[in-house]
Amino acid sequence: MNALTTGSLLVALAGAAHAQEPAPDRDLQEIAPGVFAALQPDERRFDDANSMIVVTDRDVLVVDTPTDPARTQRIHQQVDRFERPVRWLVNTHWHSDHVSTNALWKSRYEQLLVVGHESLREDFADRTRPSITEQVERLQAQIPAAREALATGRGLGGQELDPEQQQAQRRAIDAAGSLLDRLRETKVEDPDVTYSERLVLRRDSGNIELLHFRGHTRGDTVVWLPRQRVLATGDLLDELPFGGHGYPSSWLAALETLRELEPRLVVPGHGPVQTGTARLELAIELWQTLLDHYGAAHDRGESFEDATEALDLSDLRDRFCAGDETAERNWRGFTPASQRRVWQEVRGEIAGG
């Protein structure tokens, strides 16, 4: 999702400062035989990524590595109990919240191979590492400015803060400092193995399929377990879609293809495990609505502003968020970026399907 690169990092942290405090030690959740989900706590589910662990008859496969080293080390301790070699680490795409602790996994498990789409090595060089550098530079500038503003009882925007808001700002500054320390130490590991469209690991306990799609990024990987009918989607299907740099019509087509798999369970990049295809259908409806609306508005010669004002997404918002305050806050941040991206596509400014 990489949402922290879409605006002020400190403001994003301030919106959920408590979410950056040390997370409780949650055990891996077994969601199917040999399949475990390592989910982020609810309050920080949009800020850091989930992982999925697959224990086969001969080895262990890991999907995605979030940013928190302490949490990663706790997961290591639980994975060690399986008494299988940890052999495969799949990165679903290049965003830093899905790859930041690759090096910790590589250093602990000597046989581990990082696997991803063939675009991943180039995207790590051209996108992931520069995005981490950019985050470090912004935090280095924002943290002292926030501290200076807080000393006068004000926020970064100059607004006066009441005592509760000041305390939240202190937590946000501390969280930003911890994030800065982690980012400075992050080493992005290049993939050892890449694939083009499909890679199958054949196991007696059930095959593992890696499938490529173009949607959230150009190089999305989903991990499909046909025997268990479990799907790990990275950010191609999240609790809330962030499409600020995606490929909307390709994304829609990818989701329609995933629907044909009829997954029983979905482990998204962010948010709780999904049962069935209800959330998948909702994401399809959102992208179809945006593409239809802005495509028709463009054909009529309308401006983006007029088209946006005429679009009512309140029903979709309510069904996505179900009154959850954290979800609604992120909906307000994510959805305008998706709308703008759809407009760019219908105008021919990015490649479509």
Secondary structure, DSSP 4 states (H G I P E B T S, - for coil): --GGGSS-HHHHHHHTGGGGSPPP-PPPEEEETTEEEEPPPGGGTTTS--EEEEE-SS-EEEE-B-S-HHHHHHHHHHHHTT-S-EEEEE--SS-GGGBTTHHHHHHH-TT-EEEEETTHHHHIIIIIHHHHHHHHHHHHHHHHHHHHHHHTTB-TTS-B--HHHHHHHHHHHHHHHHHHHHHHH--PPPPSEEESSEEEE--TT--EEEEEE-SSSTTEEEEEETTTTEEEEETTS-SS---TTS-HHHHHHHHHHHHHH--SEEEESSSSPEETTHHHHHHHHHHHHHHHHHHHHHHTT--HHHHHHT---HHHHHHHHTT-HHHHHHHHHHHHHHHHHHHHHHTTSS---
